[in-house]
């Protein structure tokens, strides 16, 4: 149903467990969208209701996978571990001894997965990392290992609350003050960074930003806001996946890096993606899912194209590989890699 008021229209759309409030201007132009869960009264378990109250379908953006340059394990450790203070995940510690292959760098509940490749990947966007003590993080930057001097590593204090850092291969990080996500933690030693509260992805000028908002609202069931050419997708209470339209003339180019997220309505999201032909199988990884049965068994599936669900025939607005994970196995028990404390399903 809709309510008209002056030159705009308020549309209220019901999506499974999500209410969508869309403010449309004259002619139906979307100027702002804010989507929130409708509540958890229907849940029989009070524990699970409390869990659902904390998040929408996206529970946490657990990791971002980004290639580093093969043969530069020493640079990788010098930057991520010694300079940023990330903790090396013990599940990949054997590769520290080898001096090659993938390392997982922990940032509180979040991770960066850093496999090696013949070419390093650079996110066309920005990672935001939170620290409980930003001044202490700046002090670490002043003591960065000397071998980083011959790389692209650089940093600048933008103001009292923000520090911009460039990694050895050109990725941009913004350091801020912030607290840990209290819902869980990655295994191993504590990391100095508290969390990765935001990942920002650039989108070419004049892209269908409304379509991106609808993709996450309708297909994923996330809370989404759209304002001034920027889409913000809520990933639980503590994180945001941001898509920012770039100015005219600014080239945007994405690689085959990927973002991983745990979701609540795993089968529903799979079915909505499958209905639009969005399933993607990356031959690079051994865990693959082409059917819902395989996805439930593997606790994951992948998509590549972000499309407007109202106009899927228009093709991808932007391509960003998503590894969409279930926090639970088929028997209802917790999936081993999920960093969240998961209540049993009612």
C-alpha positions as CSV (number, residue, x, y, z in Angstrom):
1,X,0.0,0.0,0.0
2,X,1.1,3.6,-0.3
3,X,0.4,7.0,1.2
4,X,0.8,10.2,-0.9
5,X,1.9,13.4,0.7
6,X,2.7,16.5,-1.4
7,X,5.2,15.7,-4.1
8,X,6.3,12.4,-2.8
9,X,5.0,8.9,-2.1
10,X,5.7,6.7,0.9
11,X,5.6,3.1,-0.2
12,X,5.4,0.3,2.4
13,X,6.4,-3.0,1.0
14,X,6.3,-6.3,2.9
15,X,9.2,-8.7,2.3
16,X,9.2,-12.0,4.3
17,X,10.4,-10.7,7.7
18,X,11.3,-7.2,6.5
19,X,9.4,-4.0,6.1
20,X,10.6,-1.7,3.4
21,X,9.9,2.0,3.7
22,X,10.7,3.8,0.4
23,X,10.4,7.6,0.0
24,X,9.9,8.3,-3.7
25,X,9.8,11.7,-5.3
26,X,7.7,13.0,-8.2
27,X,7.7,10.5,-11.1
28,X,8.7,7.7,-8.8
29,X,12.4,8.7,-8.4
30,X,13.8,7.1,-5.3
31,X,15.5,9.6,-3.1
32,X,15.9,7.6,0.1
33,X,15.3,4.1,1.3
34,X,15.4,2.7,4.8
35,X,14.6,-0.9,5.5
36,X,14.4,-2.5,8.9
37,X,13.3,-5.9,10.3
38,X,9.6,-6.0,11.4
39,X,10.4,-7.7,14.7
40,X,10.7,-11.2,16.1
41,X,7.4,-11.7,17.9
42,X,6.6,-14.8,15.8
43,X,9.8,-16.6,17.0
44,X,9.0,-19.2,19.7
45,X,12.5,-19.0,21.3
46,X,13.1,-15.9,23.4
47,X,16.9,-16.5,22.9
48,X,16.5,-16.6,19.2
49,X,14.2,-13.5,19.3
50,X,16.9,-11.6,21.1
51,X,19.4,-12.7,18.4
52,X,17.2,-11.6,15.6
53,X,16.6,-8.2,17.2
54,X,20.3,-7.5,16.8
55,X,20.5,-8.0,13.0
56,X,18.7,-8.5,9.8
57,X,19.4,-11.3,7.4
58,X,23.1,-10.3,7.2
59,X,24.6,-11.3,10.6
60,X,28.2,-10.3,10.0
61,X,30.6,-9.6,7.2
62,X,33.2,-12.0,8.4
63,X,36.0,-11.6,5.9
64,X,37.3,-10.0,2.7
65,X,39.5,-12.1,0.4
66,X,42.3,-10.2,-1.3
67,X,45.4,-11.5,-3.1
68,X,48.9,-10.4,-2.1
69,X,51.9,-10.6,-4.4
70,X,53.5,-14.1,-4.4
71,X,57.0,-14.2,-2.9
72,X,56.3,-11.3,-0.5
73,X,55.3,-13.1,2.7
74,X,57.7,-11.0,4.7
75,X,56.1,-7.8,3.4
76,X,52.6,-9.3,4.2
77,X,53.5,-10.0,7.8
78,X,55.4,-6.7,8.2
79,X,52.3,-4.7,7.2
80,X,49.3,-6.6,8.5
81,X,50.8,-8.2,11.6
82,X,53.6,-5.9,12.8
83,X,52.2,-2.6,11.6
84,X,48.4,-2.9,11.8
85,X,48.6,-5.3,14.7
86,X,46.4,-8.0,13.1
87,X,46.7,-11.5,14.7
88,X,47.7,-14.4,12.4
89,X,44.9,-17.0,12.5
90,X,46.3,-20.3,13.9
91,X,44.5,-22.2,11.2
92,X,47.0,-20.8,8.7
93,X,50.1,-20.7,11.0
94,X,51.8,-23.5,9.1
95,X,52.1,-21.2,6.1
96,X,54.1,-18.7,8.2
97,X,56.7,-21.4,8.6
98,X,56.6,-22.2,4.9
99,X,56.9,-18.5,4.0
100,X,54.2,-18.8,1.3
101,X,50.6,-19.4,0.6
102,X,47.5,-17.9,2.3
103,X,47.5,-16.1,5.6
104,X,44.3,-15.1,7.5
105,X,44.7,-11.9,9.5
106,X,42.2,-11.5,12.4
107,X,40.7,-8.2,13.4
108,X,38.5,-9.1,16.3
109,X,35.5,-11.0,14.9
110,X,36.5,-10.1,11.3
111,X,39.3,-11.3,9.0
112,X,41.2,-10.5,5.9
113,X,42.0,-13.6,3.8
114,X,45.2,-13.0,1.9
115,X,46.2,-15.7,-0.6
116,X,49.2,-15.3,-2.9
117,X,49.0,-14.7,-6.6
118,X,51.2,-13.4,-9.5
119,X,49.4,-10.1,-9.2
120,X,48.3,-8.3,-6.0
121,X,44.7,-7.1,-5.8
122,X,43.7,-3.6,-4.9
123,X,40.1,-2.9,-3.8
124,X,38.6,-0.1,-5.7
125,X,37.3,1.4,-2.4
126,X,38.4,1.4,1.2
127,X,38.6,-0.8,4.4
128,X,37.8,0.8,7.7
129,X,39.5,-0.7,10.8
130,X,38.6,0.2,14.3
131,X,41.1,0.4,17.3
132,X,40.3,0.7,21.0
133,X,43.2,3.2,21.2
134,X,43.8,5.1,17.9
135,X,46.8,6.9,19.3
136,X,48.5,3.6,20.0
137,X,47.7,2.5,16.5
138,X,49.4,5.7,15.2
139,X,52.4,4.9,17.3
140,X,52.7,1.4,15.6
141,X,52.7,3.2,12.2
142,X,55.7,5.3,13.3
143,X,57.6,2.1,14.0
144,X,56.7,0.3,10.8
145,X,59.4,-2.2,9.7
146,X,62.1,-0.7,7.4
147,X,61.3,-3.1,4.6
148,X,58.0,-1.3,4.0
149,X,59.9,1.8,2.9
150,X,60.5,0.3,-0.6
151,X,56.8,-0.4,-1.1
152,X,53.7,1.8,-1.5
153,X,53.2,1.9,2.2
154,X,52.2,5.3,3.5
155,X,50.1,6.9,6.1
156,X,48.6,10.3,7.1
157,X,46.7,11.5,10.1
158,X,43.6,13.1,8.6
159,X,42.3,14.5,11.9
160,X,42.0,13.5,15.5
161,X,39.6,10.7,14.6
162,X,40.9,9.3,11.3
163,X,44.2,8.0,9.9
164,X,44.6,7.0,6.2
165,X,46.9,4.1,5.5
166,X,48.1,2.7,2.1
167,X,49.2,-0.9,2.1
168,X,52.3,-2.1,0.3
169,X,50.3,-2.9,-2.8
170,X,48.0,0.1,-2.8
171,X,44.9,-0.8,-0.8
172,X,43.5,2.0,1.3
173,X,42.6,1.6,4.9
174,X,41.0,4.2,7.2
175,X,41.8,3.7,10.9
176,X,39.3,5.0,13.5
177,X,38.6,4.5,17.2
178,X,36.0,1.8,17.9
179,X,35.1,-1.1,20.0
180,X,34.9,-4.9,19.4
181,X,31.9,-6.7,18.2
182,X,30.9,-8.5,21.4
183,X,29.1,-11.4,19.7
184,X,32.2,-13.6,19.0
185,X,35.8,-13.7,18.1
186,X,38.2,-15.5,15.7
187,X,40.5,-18.2,17.2
188,X,44.0,-17.6,18.4
189,X,45.7,-14.6,19.9
190,X,43.9,-11.3,20.4
191,X,44.3,-8.8,17.7
192,X,45.2,-5.1,18.3
193,X,42.4,-4.0,15.8
194,X,39.0,-4.2,17.4
195,X,37.0,-4.8,14.2
196,X,36.5,-4.0,10.5
197,X,33.3,-2.0,10.8
198,X,33.0,-0.9,7.2
199,X,34.0,-2.0,3.7
200,X,33.4,0.7,1.0
201,X,33.2,-0.3,-2.6
202,X,33.3,2.3,-5.5
203,X,30.7,2.2,-8.2
204,X,30.9,3.9,-11.6
205,X,29.2,7.2,-12.1
206,X,25.6,7.1,-13.2
207,X,25.2,3.5,-12.0
208,X,21.7,2.3,-10.9
209,X,22.2,2.9,-7.2
210,X,18.5,2.3,-6.6
211,X,18.9,-1.1,-8.1
212,X,21.8,-1.9,-5.8
213,X,19.6,-0.9,-2.8
214,X,16.8,-3.1,-4.1
215,X,19.2,-6.1,-4.6
216,X,20.2,-6.1,-0.9
217,X,16.7,-5.3,0.3
218,X,14.7,-7.7,-1.8
219,X,17.1,-10.6,-2.4
220,X,19.2,-10.5,0.7
221,X,16.6,-9.1,3.1
222,X,19.1,-6.5,4.6
223,X,18.4,-3.1,6.1
224,X,19.5,-0.6,3.4
225,X,19.7,3.1,3.1
226,X,20.2,5.1,-0.1
227,X,21.2,8.8,0.0
228,X,23.3,11.1,-2.1
229,X,24.5,8.3,-4.4
230,X,25.6,6.1,-1.5
231,X,24.0,2.7,-0.6
232,X,24.6,1.5,2.9
233,X,23.9,-2.1,3.7
234,X,23.7,-3.0,7.4
235,X,25.7,-6.1,8.3
236,X,24.5,-6.7,11.9
237,X,24.6,-3.9,14.4
238,X,28.3,-3.2,14.0
239,X,29.2,-3.2,10.3
240,X,28.2,-1.6,7.0
241,X,28.9,-2.6,3.4
242,X,28.9,0.7,1.5
243,X,28.6,1.3,-2.3
244,X,29.6,4.8,-3.3
245,X,29.0,6.3,-6.7
246,X,32.0,8.0,-8.1
247,X,32.2,11.4,-9.9
248,X,32.0,11.6,-13.6
249,X,35.3,10.7,-15.3
250,X,36.6,8.6,-12.4
251,X,37.3,5.0,-13.7
252,X,36.2,2.2,-11.5
253,X,37.7,-1.3,-11.9
254,X,37.0,-4.4,-9.7
255,X,39.0,-7.6,-9.6
256,X,37.9,-11.1,-8.5
257,X,38.4,-10.4,-4.8
258,X,35.4,-11.4,-2.7
259,X,33.4,-10.5,0.4
260,X,32.1,-13.2,2.8
261,X,29.0,-12.8,5.0
262,X,27.0,-15.0,7.3
263,X,23.2,-14.8,6.8
264,X,20.2,-15.9,8.7
265,X,17.7,-16.8,5.9
266,X,20.2,-18.9,4.0
267,X,17.7,-21.1,2.0
268,X,15.5,-18.1,1.2
269,X,18.4,-16.0,-0.1
270,X,19.7,-18.9,-2.2
271,X,16.2,-19.4,-3.8
272,X,15.8,-15.7,-4.6
273,X,19.3,-15.6,-6.2
274,X,18.7,-18.8,-8.1
275,X,15.4,-17.6,-9.5
276,X,17.2,-14.7,-11.1
277,X,20.1,-16.9,-12.4
278,X,22.7,-15.3,-10.2
279,X,24.4,-18.5,-8.9
280,X,28.2,-18.4,-9.4
281,X,30.8,-21.2,-9.0
282,X,34.4,-20.1,-8.6
283,X,36.7,-22.9,-9.8
284,X,39.4,-21.5,-7.6
285,X,37.8,-22.9,-4.5
286,X,37.2,-26.5,-3.7
287,X,33.9,-25.8,-1.8
288,X,31.3,-25.4,-4.6
289,X,27.5,-25.2,-4.6
290,X,25.2,-25.3,-7.6
291,X,22.0,-26.5,-5.9
292,X,20.3,-25.7,-2.6
293,X,21.2,-29.2,-1.4
294,X,24.9,-28.6,-2.1
295,X,24.7,-25.1,-0.5
296,X,23.2,-26.5,2.7
297,X,25.8,-29.3,2.7
298,X,28.7,-26.8,2.1
299,X,27.2,-24.1,4.3
300,X,27.9,-21.6,1.5
301,X,27.2,-20.5,-2.1
302,X,28.5,-17.7,-4.3
303,X,27.1,-15.0,-6.4
304,X,28.9,-12.5,-8.6
305,X,26.5,-10.1,-10.2
306,X,24.6,-7.4,-8.4
307,X,21.5,-6.7,-10.4
308,X,18.3,-4.7,-10.0
309,X,15.7,-7.3,-9.1
310,X,13.1,-5.1,-10.8
311,X,15.1,-5.2,-14.0
312,X,17.4,-8.2,-14.0
313,X,17.4,-8.3,-17.8
314,X,19.5,-5.1,-17.7
315,X,22.5,-7.1,-16.5
316,X,25.0,-6.5,-13.7
317,X,25.2,-3.0,-12.1
318,X,28.5,-4.0,-10.6
319,X,30.3,-7.3,-10.1
320,X,31.5,-8.2,-6.6
321,X,31.8,-11.8,-5.7
322,X,29.9,-12.7,-2.5
323,X,30.5,-15.9,-0.5
324,X,27.2,-16.2,1.3
325,X,27.5,-18.5,4.3
326,X,25.1,-20.2,6.7
327,X,26.1,-20.1,10.4
328,X,24.5,-23.5,10.9
329,X,25.0,-27.0,9.3
330,X,22.2,-29.1,8.0
331,X,21.6,-30.7,11.4
332,X,21.2,-27.2,13.1
333,X,24.6,-27.3,14.8
334,X,27.0,-24.4,14.4
335,X,29.3,-24.3,11.3
336,X,32.9,-24.6,12.5
337,X,34.2,-21.4,10.9
338,X,31.5,-19.1,12.1
339,X,32.9,-16.6,14.6
340,X,29.5,-15.8,16.1
341,X,28.0,-17.4,19.2
342,X,24.9,-18.9,17.6
343,X,21.8,-19.8,19.5
344,X,20.0,-23.0,18.5
345,X,17.2,-22.5,16.0
346,X,13.8,-22.7,17.5
